[in-house]
Amino acid sequence: MSVTKHSHRAWILVDPVQDYEESLEILGVYGSDRAARYAARAYIRNQPGRDLEAREMRGKDVLRVWVWRWSTRRWSLCDEKTCYHNHAEVEVWQPAAG
């Protein structure tokens, strides 16, 4: 689905691939960043040692990715220096001119 000016933003909570035998697991879809991070707290308590991602999406486009690192125990904005996944899929959404 392509992005339009009426596309809804959603936050997808993801357990990313962390071992060669794993696949990405979507844990939930939320209407705000705050709701996604709040829901992540229960998963973090039940699955210690796992990293998580909260992906801000608009249509099929990934706007931003926030990453929970178990090693640092904090959320950080994902960029080429701090993330392991392919950044070709992460492009900042720009509204059309006019």
N, C-alpha and C positions, 0 to 999 in steps of 0.2 A: 504494500500500500504506500503510495507516495504521500509526502507531507503537504498539507495545505495550511492556510492561516487558521483554519478551524480545528486542526488536529489537536487531540488531547495529549498532554504530557503525562507520562506514567513512569513510575520507578519500579524496576524489576530487581528483586533480591535474588542473587545468584550464588550458588556454591560452585566456584570455577574448578576447572580441571587442575588437580594438584599432584597427580601421579599418572604414569603412562597407561594404567589400566582403568582410569576413571573417565567419565563423561560429565559435561556441564549439567548441573541440576538447577532448575528454576524453583525457588522456594516460595515465591509469591509475587503478586502484582499490586502496587499501592498507588494511591493518589497524591502522595507527597513524600518528600525526602525524609521528613521527620517520622512519618508512619513506617516507612521501610526500615529505618534505623532502629526504631522502637521494636518492631517485629524481629529484627536480627538479634536482639538481646536474648530472647528465649533460645534461639538456635545456638548462639555462642555458649550459653550455659550448658546445653545438652550435648554439644559437639566440640569440646575443647580441642585446641590445636589446629582448627580449620580457619583458613582465610575466607572472607566473603566479599562480594561486590554488590553495590547498589547502583544500577545503571539507570540514568535518566534518559528516557526515550521520548521521541515525538514521531509518531508513525513508526516506520522501521529504522529511523535514524537514531544512533546513539549520540546524545549530546554531551554527557559527562559520565565518568565512572568514578565512584567513591569506593575505596578499598579498605576493609578492616583487616589489618595484619595482626595475627595472633602474637607474633614476636614483639611488636611494639605496643599492642593493646590499645590502638587508637585508629580512628578513621583518617584517611588522607586522600586527597584528590589524585587520581591516577594520571600519570604522564609517561613519556617514553623512558624516563630514568627509573621509575619506581614500579612499573608493571611488567608482567610476563607475557601478556597476550598480544596478538597482532594489532597494532595501532592503525592499520589501514582502515579498519571498520569504525574508528572513533574520529568523527569529524564534527566540528562545531557547527550547529545549525544556524544559518543566516536567513532572516526573512527576505522575501523577494522585494526588490525595489518597486515602489509605485503602488 
